[in-house]
Amino acid sequence: MRIKNRFLIILISLLSVTTDIIFGQEIHTLTPGTLTVAVTTEAPESEFDPQLWIRRYIEEFADKNQLFLSWVVVPFNESWLLASSDKVDLVATNVASFPDRAHPGASFSDPFLYERRALRIKAKDQGKFKTLDDFVSRKVGAVAGMAAERDLINRAIEGVVIDITSTFPELYDKFEAGTLDAIAEAEYYTLSGEVIPSHDSSVVLIDHHDLIPGQREESVFVVSNNSSNLLQAINLFIHETEFPISD
């Protein structure tokens, strides 16, 4: 009986490996053998940077499916259109699955994390601010096209000064220099509801809320429909591999 059970375990393992190899071979990317991926940062290094988490995740996926990786650095705003126009196989800029970001020629993957809106402030200012309404005559920044920009515009009362930048480095440079009092961004969560640390003790996040009350704001990959079987493969990977992957 033990020999039989051991044989079954070996057979199942072999079938699993074979299935992975076959599945990987069935992926047809825009450039054969190369997965072209849109990201917003050239070389993220901070362990608190979502783009680093996303890169590691995609690297694991590419390795599992025997695909070479080609990164394309783009501005976040309208990056979700790059897959539908076949500029890339995959958009990995941390796109939320809003209906107005859907476009013919591309599909949203299953979600791999979710977010709640929040404001980043310096820890020393924690006693001054609790909500967005406390920033009258103060500057609050966001990146163009982000859900944070939508949230900021929708919620800011008269007197809150909104400063929109085109890139994340520009936004954070302003915050560090003290020309912004807060940044509209997000708290990140695993699909199981655990917070993914996104800052050190020098800053805190306040004013947590859902962009749409009672509705989870989910992050997805945007996949070109002409990259055959890629959507199925990335969805399978999401279901098998918890985000984020530690280095």
C-alpha positions in Angstrom: 0.0 0.0 0.0 2.9 2.4 0.8 4.5 1.7 -2.5 1.2 2.3 -4.3 0.7 5.6 -2.5 4.3 6.7 -3.2 3.8 5.9 -6.9 0.6 8.0 -7.0 2.4 10.9 -5.4 5.2 10.7 -7.9 2.7 10.4 -10.8 0.7 13.5 -9.6 4.0 15.5 -9.3 5.1 14.5 -12.8 1.7 15.4 -14.2 1.8 18.8 -12.5 5.2 19.6 -13.9 4.2 18.4 -17.4 1.0 20.5 -17.2 3.0 23.6 -16.2 5.5 23.1 -19.1 2.7 22.5 -21.7 0.7 25.5 -20.4 3.8 27.7 -20.6 4.4 26.6 -24.2 0.9 27.5 -25.2 1.4 31.2 -24.3 1.9 33.2 -27.5 3.2 36.7 -26.7 3.4 39.6 -29.2 7.2 38.9 -29.5 7.6 35.1 -29.4 9.2 34.0 -26.1 9.3 37.5 -24.7 6.8 38.9 -22.2 6.7 42.7 -22.7 5.4 44.4 -19.6 4.5 48.1 -18.9 5.7 49.4 -15.5 6.0 52.9 -14.1 9.5 52.7 -12.5 12.8 52.0 -14.1 14.5 50.1 -11.2 12.5 50.1 -7.9 14.6 49.3 -4.9 12.5 50.2 -1.8 10.8 47.3 -0.1 7.8 49.7 0.4 7.4 50.3 -3.3 4.4 48.5 -5.0 6.3 48.5 -8.3 9.0 46.3 -6.7 6.3 43.9 -5.4 4.8 43.7 -8.8 8.1 43.2 -10.6 9.0 40.3 -8.3 5.5 38.8 -9.0 5.8 39.0 -12.7 9.4 37.7 -12.6 8.1 34.6 -10.9 5.4 34.2 -13.4 7.8 34.6 -16.4 10.2 32.2 -14.9 7.5 29.6 -14.3 6.4 29.9 -17.9 9.9 30.1 -19.4 9.4 33.6 -20.8 12.1 36.3 -21.3 11.1 39.7 -19.7 11.2 43.0 -21.4 10.2 46.0 -19.2 8.8 49.2 -20.7 8.7 52.2 -18.4 5.6 54.4 -19.0 3.7 57.2 -17.2 0.8 55.8 -15.2 -1.9 57.8 -16.8 -3.7 55.8 -19.6 -1.1 53.0 -19.3 -4.0 50.6 -19.3 -4.5 51.4 -23.0 -1.1 50.0 -24.0 -2.3 46.4 -24.0 -5.3 47.0 -26.2 -3.1 48.7 -28.8 -0.6 45.8 -28.6 2.3 48.0 -27.4 2.8 45.5 -24.5 1.5 42.0 -23.6 0.8 43.0 -20.0 0.2 46.3 -18.1 1.6 46.0 -14.6 1.3 49.6 -13.4 -1.1 48.7 -10.6 -4.3 49.5 -12.5 -7.6 49.4 -10.6 -10.4 47.6 -12.5 -12.6 50.6 -13.1 -15.2 50.1 -15.9 -13.9 53.2 -17.8 -10.5 51.7 -18.0 -11.8 48.6 -20.0 -11.0 48.9 -23.7 -11.6 46.6 -26.7 -8.5 44.5 -27.4 -7.5 43.8 -23.8 -8.9 42.2 -20.7 -8.5 42.6 -17.0 -6.9 39.8 -15.1 -8.3 38.5 -11.8 -7.4 40.9 -8.9 -4.1 40.3 -7.1 -4.5 42.9 -4.3 -6.9 45.5 -3.1 -6.6 49.1 -1.8 -8.3 51.6 0.4 -7.8 55.3 -0.1 -5.7 57.2 2.4 -3.6 60.3 2.9 0.2 60.1 3.6 1.5 62.7 6.1 4.7 63.0 8.0 4.6 61.3 11.4 5.4 64.6 13.1 2.2 66.1 11.7 -0.1 63.3 13.0 -1.5 65.6 15.7 -2.6 68.2 13.1 -4.5 66.2 10.6 -7.2 63.6 10.7 -9.2 63.9 7.5 -8.9 65.7 4.1 -11.1 68.5 5.5 -8.2 69.5 7.8 -6.1 70.6 4.7 -7.8 73.9 3.9 -5.1 76.3 2.7 -2.7 73.3 2.5 -1.4 71.4 -0.5 -2.3 67.8 -1.2 -0.8 66.0 -4.1 -1.6 63.0 -6.4 -0.4 61.5 -9.6 -2.4 62.2 -12.8 -4.8 59.4 -13.8 -4.6 57.6 -10.4 -7.6 56.6 -8.4 -6.1 58.9 -5.8 -6.6 61.9 -8.1 -10.3 60.9 -8.6 -10.7 60.6 -4.9 -9.0 63.9 -4.1 -11.0 65.8 -6.6 -14.3 64.3 -5.5 -13.7 64.8 -1.8 -11.7 68.0 -1.4 -13.7 70.9 0.1 -13.2 74.5 -0.9 -9.8 75.7 0.1 -7.9 72.5 -0.2 -5.1 73.1 -2.7 -4.7 70.1 -5.1 -1.3 69.6 -6.8 -1.3 66.9 -9.6 2.1 65.6 -10.9 2.8 63.3 -13.8 5.1 60.9 -12.0 5.6 59.4 -8.6 9.2 60.6 -8.2 8.1 64.2 -8.7 5.2 63.7 -6.2 7.4 62.2 -3.5 10.2 64.8 -4.1 7.7 67.6 -3.4 6.5 65.8 -0.3 10.0 65.3 1.1 10.9 68.9 0.3 7.9 70.1 2.3 6.0 71.7 -0.6 3.2 69.2 -0.1 1.5 68.7 3.2 0.0 65.3 2.2 -0.2 62.8 -0.6 -3.4 61.1 -1.7 -2.5 57.5 -2.1 -3.6 54.1 -0.8 -3.1 51.5 1.9 -2.5 48.1 0.2 -4.0 44.8 1.3 -3.5 41.1 0.3 -6.6 39.4 -1.0 -7.0 37.9 2.5 -7.1 41.3 4.1 -3.6 41.7 5.5 -1.9 45.1 5.2 1.1 45.2 2.9 3.6 47.6 4.5 4.2 50.6 2.2 6.0 53.1 4.4 8.5 53.4 7.3 7.9 55.1 10.6 8.7 58.6 9.3 5.2 58.8 7.7 1.7 57.6 8.6 -1.5 57.0 6.6 -4.7 58.7 7.8 -8.3 59.1 6.6 -8.7 55.5 5.4 -11.9 54.9 3.3 -13.1 53.1 0.2 -13.1 55.1 -3.1 -16.7 53.8 -3.6 -18.3 53.2 -0.2 -18.7 49.5 0.5 -16.9 48.4 -2.7 -13.5 46.9 -2.8 -11.0 48.7 -5.1 -9.1 45.8 -6.8 -5.8 45.9 -8.7 -5.5 43.9 -11.9 -3.1 43.3 -14.8 -4.3 44.4 -18.2 -3.6 41.7 -20.8 -3.5 42.0 -24.6 -6.1 39.8 -26.2 -3.6 39.1 -29.0 -1.2 37.5 -26.4 -2.9 34.1 -26.7 -3.5 32.2 -23.4 -1.7 34.8 -21.4 -4.8 35.9 -19.5 -5.6 32.3 -18.5 -2.0 31.8 -17.4 -1.8 34.9 -15.3 -5.1 34.1 -13.7 -4.0 30.6 -12.8 -0.8 32.1 -11.4 -2.7 34.6 -9.3 -4.9 31.8 -7.8 -1.8 29.7 -7.0 0.6 32.4 -5.9 -0.2 34.9 -3.1 0.8 38.5 -3.7 3.3 39.8 -2.8 6.3 37.5 -3.1 9.1 38.1 -0.7 12.6 38.3 -2.2 
